[in-house]
């Protein structure tokens, strides 16, 4: 166990000492950081409501479930939440805007997780995908309201524009 964990939260450096090695990233984000866009749905890594994006030292973006990832795994990485996507002026990221434009959110509970999964795809340079491929990419995210059609429409729109991260 490392006593000190260094990582970036958004664009800010963080150093944590003597962290419980079993504290989840979800509990850390919602607790001490008060970033509540990341939701707890199932607490088992099955629903995707807790999805955040980890960026490694090589710039690789990976969507992960924060409810099953322990804080020590953040060491040397950057973690991005839905709160980190909006511009400094409050403008929506193209992924967020595509979800708004295509009405990809109903109750909104799952939306941050979907947005972060889509953001991870965009940041990794995903090109236009078939609707089946999009559904496969989003298979770790569950929505109980929308039926997914409009979410897939939003992904198609943002990938077609080639919107970078």
N, C-alpha and C positions, 0 to 999 in steps of 0.2 A: 504494500500500500504506500502510495506517495502521500506525504504530508502536505505538499503544496501543489495546487493545480493552477496552471496558467492557460487562459483561453481568451477569445474575444467574444463579446456578446454584442451583436450588431457591429458597430465600429468602435466599441469601447473595450479596453483591456480589463480583464478581471483576474485577480489572484485570490484563491480561496485556500485557507489553511484548516487542517484538521476537520475536513468534511466527512460526515458519515459515508462510508463507501457504498452504502446501499440507498443513499438518497437518489431518487430519480431526477432526471432533468426536468420533467414535468413539475414535480414538487418544488424544485429550486426556482423555476421560472415563475410559477404562480405564487410562491411564498415570498422569499426574500426579494426577488426582482419585481414582483407585482405586475408581471406581464400576463394578463389573463386572456389574451387571444388564443393561446394554446389551451385546448379543452381536454378534460378527462371524460372519455366516453365509457370504454370497457375496462380500462386499466390492465389490459392483457395484450396490447399491440395488434388487435384485430380490426378496429373500426377506423383508425386514421385521424380521429378528431385532434390528436395530440401531435400531429406531424410538424416537425421543424426541419430545417436544412442545415447540415453540417458541411463546412468547407474545410478540406484538409490543406496541408502545406503546399500541395501542388495545384490548388485552386479547384479541385474536384468537388462538385456539389452533390450531396446525397440526401434525399429525403429519408428521415428516420422517425420512428415512433418514440417520442420523449417519455412515454409512460413506462417503457421497459429498458431505457438507456440510463445508466448510472452516471452521475456527475463526473467521477474520475475519467470517464471516456472522453470528456471534452478537452482534456489536456492537450495543448498544442494546436487546437482547432478553433474555428469560428463557428458560432451557432447563430442562426438567423431565424427569427420568428415573424409572424405576419405583421407585427408592429414595425419591423425593420424595413418593410418593402416600400412604404409610402415615401414620396419625395419630401425634402426639407420644407417645402411650401405646403405640404399636406396633399399634394396631387397623388392620385392612385398610381400604383405600378401598372404596367400594361396587362399583367395577369389579373390583377384586381379589377381593372376597368373592363376587361373582356367578360368577367363573371357578371358585372353589373349590366353591361350592354346586352348580354344574351340571357339575362334573368336566370342566372345559374344558382341562385340562392333563394330558398323559401324561408324556413325558420331561422337559418343562419348558423345553427350550432356546428355543423360539419364544415362550413365554408372555409374557415381559416386552414383547416387541414388539407382540404382540396387545393386551396390557393398555394400552399407551400409545396405540395406534391407537383403541381403544375409548374411552379417557379423552379423547382429542381430540374424538371425536364428542360425548360427553356434555358436555364443557366448552363446546362450540359450540351446545349446546341441541338436539341432534337429538331429535326426538320418536320415538314408535313408528314403526318401519320394517318393511316386509315382509322376509321371509327373503331374498328375492332382493336387495333393497336393502342388507341387512346384508352379504351376500356380496360385493356390488359395493364397498361401503365398505372391506371388509377384503381386497380383491383384491391389495393390495401385501404381504400377509403370507402366508407359506407354513408349513404344519404338515405334517410327514411322518408323524405318528403318529395323529392323532385323527380324521381324516375330516371335521372342521369342525362336525359336528352339535352337539356339546356347547358349542363356542365360540359358535356362533350362538345356542344356547339361553341362554347367559350374557349375550350382548348384548341379546337380547329382554327378559330379566329386568331388567337395569339400566336400559334405556330405558323400560320400562313403569313403573318406580318413579320416573322423572324425577330420578334422583340427580344432583345438581349436582357440579361439579368442586371 
